[in-house]
Amino acid sequence: MNEQRAISRRRLLTSAGATGAAGLALGTPTGALAHAAATDDDGPALTALGSTAVPFHGTHQPGITTPMQAHGHLAAFDLAPGAGRREAAALMRRWSTLAAELMAGGTPETDTGVARDAGPASLTVTFGFGHHFFEATGLTDARPEALDPLPLFSADELDPERSDGDLWIQVGADDGLVAFHALRTLQRAGAETAVVRWHMKGFNRSPGATSRPMTTRNLMGQVDGTNNPKPSDDDFDQRVWVPSDGDPAWLAGGSYVVFRRIRMLLDAWETESLDEQERVIGRRKGNGAPLTGGDETTAVDLDAVDADGGAVIAADAHVRVTAPETNGGAAMLRRPFSYHDGFRADGAPDAGLLFLCWQADPRRAFVPVQRKLDRGDALSEYIRHEASALFAVPGGAAEGGYVGQALLEA
């Protein structure tokens, strides 16, 4: 390992020892300690934010249950004309090798130097396959029915040029340069095989920005993600992961991700009173507690009535319309990024949510919930769905293997 590749990233052991387990990524018991090869003792130690590393190899791909990072890139690619199964396999092998190296804090041989001096910074890279990928590679017989195109919803205003795609990459990191560097490295490595179809950049609150760990807020100021399924839930695996004995077999340990670019009509939202905003959502804006009382984690009482006998949670309140109890138990793991792409011609912010939700089968999770929202969600007045995609995300790669190997080498 040369000096550049040695995580110069100095004295990681000192940093990791000082920060303890709190500085390690979820599911990474060794974390920074696994990448503590120091070249010398001069220079300051990395902070915990920079030293945190997430493993690339495993049963599941990273970037799904990994804690949300501060910076994210989503990019879809189409296979270049003439590229087929063999070229796709070579590309996924190349991309997986690079992702593993970058996530460990390494420096590829043809590196541009963008992330020089930085640690892994919780970098994750996640890969997915779109509907048309299977036609382009001659693998239509292996395409799962759950990957059929999503239905159109009445409120959709979708831009086809910013939707769908053969291949999908999600990059997340707690440092903006590290995230950009990873995406650029992968894009350069695939330039002859995969052409960029669309790219979007998002952000979340940075780790350590609050006095204690808290559920993030979206650009409407609402606490967003309170009722997310948790890995500790008894039914988490059933909701999120394709089972090992599922169909198709190559997707075992994987998941499906639905992407929606949702622009928030912030000018309209911000003119509403606090009472109206809370009525639309069904939760207190200050602490995320349901209008029926308690704190953020208190279960919503959908049967609660006020002194006049009316429902405390309105019939079209977002929290009621999306509740698993009103959707046959359907639930998804939401892991979005906020975005801001400047201002529109009328001065309104072009901003909102890069919505990502993970599930074992979108036909039993996203689709029925979105249909319910389409029929009557008070929040719909303040948002616009402008791009959409669905990808099958294979399970994680084994050491020495690559993502999608079970499909492409079957």
C-alpha positions as CSV (number, residue, x, y, z in Angstrom):
1,M,0.0,0.0,0.0
2,N,1.5,3.3,-1.0
3,E,1.6,6.4,1.1
4,Q,-1.5,7.9,-0.5
5,R,-3.5,4.7,-0.1
6,A,-2.6,4.3,3.6
7,I,-5.4,6.5,4.9
8,S,-3.0,9.2,5.7
9,R,-5.9,9.9,7.6
10,R,-3.5,9.9,10.4
11,R,-3.5,8.1,13.7
12,L,-6.9,6.5,13.2
13,L,-6.4,4.2,16.2
14,T,-6.0,7.2,18.4
15,S,-9.2,8.8,17.0
16,A,-11.2,5.6,17.2
17,G,-10.1,4.9,20.7
18,A,-11.1,8.3,21.8
19,T,-14.5,8.2,20.3
20,G,-15.4,4.6,21.2
21,A,-18.3,2.7,19.8
22,A,-20.3,5.8,19.2
23,G,-18.1,6.6,16.2
24,L,-18.7,3.3,14.5
25,A,-21.3,2.7,11.7
26,L,-24.3,0.5,12.4
27,G,-23.4,-3.1,11.6
28,T,-19.7,-2.3,11.7
29,P,-18.3,-3.7,14.9
30,T,-14.7,-3.0,13.8
31,G,-15.5,0.3,12.1
32,A,-12.5,2.6,12.0
33,L,-10.3,0.1,13.9
34,A,-10.3,-2.1,10.8
35,H,-8.8,0.8,8.9
36,A,-6.3,2.1,11.5
37,A,-3.1,1.5,9.5
38,A,-1.3,4.7,10.2
39,T,1.8,5.8,8.2
40,D,3.3,7.9,10.9
41,D,2.5,9.8,14.1
42,D,2.7,13.4,13.0
43,G,-0.4,15.4,12.2
44,P,-3.8,15.5,13.9
45,A,-6.0,12.5,14.3
46,L,-9.1,12.1,12.2
47,T,-12.3,13.0,13.8
48,A,-14.9,10.3,14.4
49,L,-16.9,11.6,11.5
50,G,-14.0,11.0,9.1
51,S,-12.8,7.7,10.4
52,T,-16.1,5.8,10.3
53,A,-16.0,3.0,7.7
54,V,-18.9,0.8,6.6
55,P,-18.1,-2.7,5.1
56,F,-18.9,-3.2,1.4
57,H,-19.2,-7.0,1.5
58,G,-22.0,-8.8,3.4
59,T,-25.4,-10.4,3.2
60,H,-27.0,-7.1,2.2
61,Q,-25.6,-4.1,0.3
62,P,-24.6,-1.1,2.4
63,G,-26.6,2.1,2.3
64,I,-29.9,0.6,3.2
65,T,-29.9,0.1,6.9
66,T,-26.7,2.3,7.3
67,P,-27.5,5.5,9.3
68,M,-28.4,8.3,6.9
69,Q,-25.4,10.3,5.8
70,A,-25.1,14.1,5.4
71,H,-24.5,13.9,1.6
72,G,-26.0,11.8,-1.1
73,H,-25.9,11.3,-4.8
74,L,-28.4,9.3,-6.9
75,A,-27.5,8.4,-10.5
76,A,-29.1,6.3,-13.1
77,F,-27.3,4.9,-16.2
78,D,-28.3,3.3,-19.4
79,L,-26.1,0.6,-21.0
80,A,-24.3,1.9,-24.0
81,P,-25.3,0.7,-27.4
82,G,-23.8,-2.7,-28.1
83,A,-23.2,-3.4,-24.4
84,G,-24.8,-6.7,-23.2
85,R,-24.5,-9.3,-20.5
86,R,-20.7,-9.8,-20.7
87,E,-20.1,-6.0,-20.6
88,A,-22.5,-5.6,-17.7
89,A,-20.8,-8.3,-15.7
90,A,-17.4,-6.7,-16.3
91,L,-18.8,-3.3,-15.3
92,M,-20.4,-4.6,-12.0
93,R,-17.1,-6.4,-11.2
94,R,-15.2,-3.2,-11.7
95,W,-17.7,-1.1,-9.9
96,S,-17.8,-3.5,-6.9
97,T,-14.0,-3.6,-6.6
98,L,-13.8,0.2,-6.6
99,A,-16.7,0.6,-4.2
100,A,-15.1,-1.8,-1.7
101,E,-11.7,0.1,-2.0
102,L,-13.3,3.5,-1.6
103,M,-15.5,2.6,1.3
104,A,-12.4,1.2,3.1
105,G,-10.7,4.6,2.7
106,G,-8.4,3.4,-0.2
107,T,-7.3,5.3,-3.2
108,P,-7.7,3.9,-6.7
109,E,-4.6,3.8,-8.9
110,T,-6.1,6.4,-11.3
111,D,-7.4,8.6,-8.5
112,T,-8.1,12.3,-9.1
113,G,-7.1,13.4,-5.6
114,V,-10.5,15.0,-4.8
115,A,-10.8,13.2,-1.5
116,R,-7.1,13.3,-0.6
117,D,-6.5,13.6,3.2
118,A,-10.1,12.5,4.0
119,G,-11.1,9.3,5.8
120,P,-14.0,7.0,4.7
121,A,-16.6,9.3,6.3
122,S,-19.3,6.6,6.4
123,L,-19.1,6.2,2.6
124,T,-21.6,3.7,1.1
125,V,-22.2,2.7,-2.5
126,T,-25.4,0.8,-3.5
127,F,-26.2,-0.7,-6.9
128,G,-29.5,-1.6,-8.5
129,F,-31.0,-2.9,-11.8
130,G,-33.9,-1.3,-13.7
131,H,-36.6,-2.9,-15.8
132,H,-34.9,-2.4,-19.1
133,F,-31.5,-3.8,-17.9
134,F,-32.8,-7.3,-18.3
135,E,-33.7,-6.8,-22.0
136,A,-30.4,-5.1,-22.7
137,T,-28.5,-8.1,-21.2
138,G,-30.8,-10.9,-22.6
139,L,-32.0,-11.8,-19.2
140,T,-35.7,-11.1,-19.4
141,D,-36.5,-14.6,-18.1
142,A,-34.8,-13.6,-14.8
143,R,-36.6,-10.3,-14.4
144,P,-38.9,-10.4,-11.3
145,E,-42.6,-9.5,-11.7
146,A,-42.2,-7.1,-8.8
147,L,-40.0,-5.0,-11.1
148,D,-42.8,-4.3,-13.5
149,P,-43.2,-0.5,-14.0
150,L,-45.0,1.3,-11.3
151,P,-48.6,2.4,-12.1
152,L,-49.3,6.0,-13.0
153,F,-50.9,8.0,-10.2
154,S,-53.3,10.8,-10.9
155,A,-51.1,13.5,-9.2
156,D,-47.9,12.5,-11.1
157,E,-46.1,15.1,-13.1
158,L,-43.2,12.9,-14.1
159,D,-40.3,13.9,-16.3
160,P,-39.2,10.8,-18.2
161,E,-35.7,12.1,-18.7
162,R,-35.2,12.1,-15.0
163,S,-36.9,8.8,-14.4
164,D,-36.1,5.1,-14.7
165,G,-32.7,3.8,-16.0
166,D,-30.9,0.5,-16.6
167,L,-28.5,0.8,-13.7
168,W,-28.7,2.8,-10.5
169,I,-26.0,4.0,-8.0
170,Q,-26.7,5.5,-4.6
171,V,-23.7,7.1,-2.9
172,G,-23.8,8.4,0.7
173,A,-21.1,9.9,2.9
174,D,-20.7,12.4,5.7
175,D,-18.3,14.5,3.7
176,G,-19.3,16.2,0.4
177,L,-15.9,15.7,-1.3
178,V,-15.8,12.0,-0.4
179,A,-19.3,11.5,-1.8
180,F,-18.5,13.4,-5.1
181,H,-15.2,11.5,-5.4
182,A,-16.9,8.1,-5.2
183,L,-19.5,8.9,-7.8
184,R,-17.0,10.5,-10.2
185,T,-14.7,7.5,-9.8
186,L,-17.5,5.1,-10.6
187,Q,-18.8,7.1,-13.5
188,R,-15.3,7.3,-15.1
189,A,-14.8,3.6,-14.6
190,G,-18.0,2.8,-16.5
191,A,-17.9,5.5,-19.2
192,E,-17.5,3.0,-22.1
193,T,-20.3,0.7,-20.9
194,A,-22.9,2.9,-19.1
195,V,-24.1,6.4,-20.0
196,V,-25.5,8.8,-17.4
197,R,-29.3,9.1,-17.7
198,W,-29.9,11.4,-14.7
199,H,-28.2,12.5,-11.5
200,M,-29.5,14.2,-8.4
201,K,-27.7,15.4,-5.3
202,G,-29.2,15.5,-1.8
203,F,-28.4,16.2,1.8
204,N,-29.4,15.5,5.4
205,R,-28.5,17.0,8.8
206,S,-24.8,16.4,9.6
207,P,-23.9,14.0,12.4
208,G,-23.2,16.0,15.6
209,A,-25.3,19.0,14.5
210,T,-27.8,18.3,17.3
211,S,-27.1,17.9,21.0
212,R,-28.3,14.3,20.8
213,P,-29.3,11.9,18.1
214,M,-32.7,13.0,16.7
215,T,-35.0,12.0,13.8
216,T,-34.2,14.3,10.9
217,R,-36.4,17.1,9.6
218,N,-37.5,17.6,6.0
219,L,-37.6,21.0,4.3
220,M,-41.1,21.6,5.5
221,G,-39.6,21.6,9.0
222,Q,-41.4,18.4,10.0
223,V,-39.8,15.5,11.9
224,D,-39.6,12.9,9.1
225,G,-39.1,9.2,9.7
226,T,-40.6,8.5,13.2
227,N,-42.4,5.3,12.4
228,N,-39.7,3.8,10.2
229,P,-39.4,0.0,10.5
230,K,-36.3,-0.8,12.6
231,P,-33.9,-3.8,12.2
232,S,-34.8,-4.8,15.7
233,D,-38.5,-5.2,14.7
234,D,-39.7,-8.8,14.5
235,D,-41.0,-8.3,11.0
236,F,-38.3,-6.1,9.6
237,D,-36.7,-8.8,7.4
238,Q,-40.1,-9.7,6.1
239,R,-40.8,-6.1,5.1
240,V,-37.5,-5.1,3.7
241,W,-35.5,-8.1,2.4
242,V,-36.2,-10.6,-0.4
243,P,-36.1,-14.0,1.4
244,S,-33.4,-16.5,0.8
245,D,-35.9,-18.9,-0.6
246,G,-37.7,-16.2,-2.6
247,D,-38.2,-15.8,-6.3
248,P,-36.0,-15.0,-8.1
249,A,-33.2,-16.8,-6.3
250,W,-30.5,-14.3,-7.5
251,L,-32.2,-11.5,-5.6
252,A,-32.0,-13.3,-2.2
253,G,-30.9,-10.9,0.5
254,G,-31.7,-7.9,-1.7
255,S,-34.5,-5.4,-1.8
256,Y,-36.5,-3.1,-4.1
257,V,-36.1,0.6,-3.9
258,V,-38.7,3.1,-5.2
259,F,-37.3,6.6,-6.0
260,R,-39.5,9.7,-6.3
261,R,-38.3,13.2,-6.7
262,I,-40.9,15.2,-4.7
263,R,-40.9,18.9,-5.1
264,M,-42.3,20.8,-2.0
265,L,-44.4,23.9,-2.7
266,L,-42.7,25.7,0.1
267,D,-44.2,29.1,-0.7
268,A,-47.7,27.8,-0.2
269,W,-46.7,25.6,2.8
270,E,-45.0,28.4,4.7
271,T,-48.0,30.7,4.5
272,E,-50.1,28.2,6.4
273,S,-50.6,28.6,10.1
274,L,-48.9,26.2,12.5
275,D,-52.3,24.7,13.4
276,E,-53.1,24.0,9.7
277,Q,-49.6,22.5,9.1
278,E,-50.1,20.2,12.1
279,R,-53.6,19.2,10.9
280,V,-52.3,18.3,7.5
281,I,-49.6,16.1,8.9
282,G,-51.3,14.9,12.1
283,R,-48.3,15.6,14.3
284,R,-46.9,18.5,16.3
285,K,-44.2,20.4,14.3
286,G,-42.1,21.1,17.4
287,N,-41.4,17.6,18.6
288,G,-43.1,15.2,16.1
289,A,-45.6,14.0,18.7
290,P,-49.0,12.9,17.3
291,L,-51.9,15.3,17.8
292,T,-53.4,12.6,20.1
293,G,-50.7,13.3,22.7
294,G,-47.4,11.9,24.1
295,D,-44.0,12.3,22.5
296,E,-42.6,11.5,19.1
297,T,-42.5,7.8,19.7
298,T,-46.0,7.6,21.1
299,A,-48.4,5.5,18.9
300,V,-51.0,7.5,17.0
301,D,-54.5,7.0,18.4
302,L,-56.5,7.0,15.1
303,D,-59.7,6.5,17.1
304,A,-59.3,9.5,19.4
305,V,-62.0,12.2,19.2
306,D,-62.2,15.8,20.5
307,A,-64.7,17.4,22.9
308,D,-67.1,17.8,20.0
309,G,-66.9,14.2,18.9
310,G,-64.7,14.9,15.8
311,A,-61.6,12.9,14.9
312,V,-58.4,14.4,16.4
313,I,-56.5,13.0,13.4
314,A,-58.3,14.3,10.3
315,A,-59.5,11.8,7.8
316,D,-57.0,13.1,5.2
317,A,-54.1,13.8,7.6
318,H,-50.9,12.4,6.2
319,V,-50.2,10.3,9.3
320,R,-53.6,8.5,9.0
321,V,-53.5,7.9,5.3
322,T,-50.0,6.4,5.5
323,A,-50.5,4.4,8.7
324,P,-50.0,0.6,8.3
325,E,-53.3,0.1,10.1
326,T,-55.1,1.8,7.3
327,N,-53.1,0.1,4.5
328,G,-53.4,-3.6,5.3
329,G,-50.1,-3.5,7.3
330,A,-48.1,-2.2,4.4
331,A,-44.9,-0.4,5.5
332,M,-41.6,0.6,3.9
333,L,-38.1,1.6,5.1
334,R,-37.8,5.3,4.2
335,R,-34.3,6.6,3.7
336,P,-34.6,9.9,1.8
337,F,-32.4,12.9,1.1
338,S,-33.5,16.5,0.9
339,Y,-32.6,18.5,-2.2
340,H,-32.4,22.1,-3.3
341,D,-31.7,22.9,-7.0
342,G,-31.8,26.6,-6.9
343,F,-34.9,28.7,-7.6
344,R,-37.5,28.6,-10.3
345,A,-38.4,31.4,-12.7
346,D,-41.2,32.6,-10.3
347,G,-38.7,32.8,-7.4
348,A,-40.0,29.6,-5.7
349,P,-37.4,27.2,-4.4
350,D,-36.8,24.1,-6.5
351,A,-36.5,22.0,-3.4
352,G,-38.0,19.0,-1.7
353,L,-37.3,15.3,-1.1
354,L,-35.4,12.7,-3.0
355,F,-37.7,10.0,-1.6
356,L,-36.3,6.5,-1.3
357,C,-38.2,3.6,0.2
358,W,-37.0,0.0,0.5
359,Q,-39.3,-3.1,0.6
360,A,-39.4,-6.8,-0.1
361,D,-42.1,-6.3,-2.7
362,P,-43.3,-2.8,-4.0
363,R,-46.6,-4.4,-5.0
364,R,-47.4,-5.0,-1.3
365,A,-45.8,-1.8,0.1
366,F,-45.3,1.3,-2.0
367,V,-48.0,0.8,-4.6
368,P,-51.0,0.4,-2.2
369,V,-49.8,3.2,0.1
370,Q,-49.3,5.6,-2.8
371,R,-52.7,4.7,-4.2
372,K,-54.2,5.6,-0.9
373,L,-52.3,8.9,-0.8
374,D,-53.5,9.6,-4.4
375,R,-57.1,9.3,-3.3
376,G,-57.0,11.8,-0.5
377,D,-53.9,13.0,1.4
378,A,-54.0,16.6,2.7
379,L,-50.3,16.9,2.0
380,S,-50.8,16.4,-1.7
381,E,-51.8,20.0,-2.1
382,Y,-48.2,21.0,-1.2
383,I,-46.1,18.6,-3.1
384,R,-45.5,17.5,-6.7
385,H,-44.1,14.1,-7.8
386,E,-41.7,15.0,-10.7
387,A,-39.6,11.9,-11.3
388,S,-39.9,8.2,-10.5
389,A,-38.0,4.9,-10.7
390,L,-38.0,1.4,-9.4
391,F,-34.9,-0.8,-9.1
392,A,-34.1,-4.3,-8.0
393,V,-31.2,-4.1,-5.6
394,P,-29.3,-7.5,-5.3
395,G,-28.0,-8.8,-2.0
396,G,-24.5,-7.9,-0.9
397,A,-21.3,-9.2,-2.6
398,A,-19.2,-11.9,-1.0
399,E,-15.4,-11.3,-0.6
400,G,-13.9,-11.6,-4.0
401,G,-17.3,-11.4,-5.7
402,Y,-19.4,-8.6,-7.1
403,V,-22.9,-7.2,-6.8
404,G,-25.3,-9.0,-9.2
405,Q,-22.9,-11.9,-9.8
406,A,-25.6,-14.5,-9.2
407,L,-27.7,-13.0,-11.9
408,L,-25.1,-12.2,-14.5
409,E,-23.2,-15.5,-14.2
410,A,-26.2,-17.8,-13.8
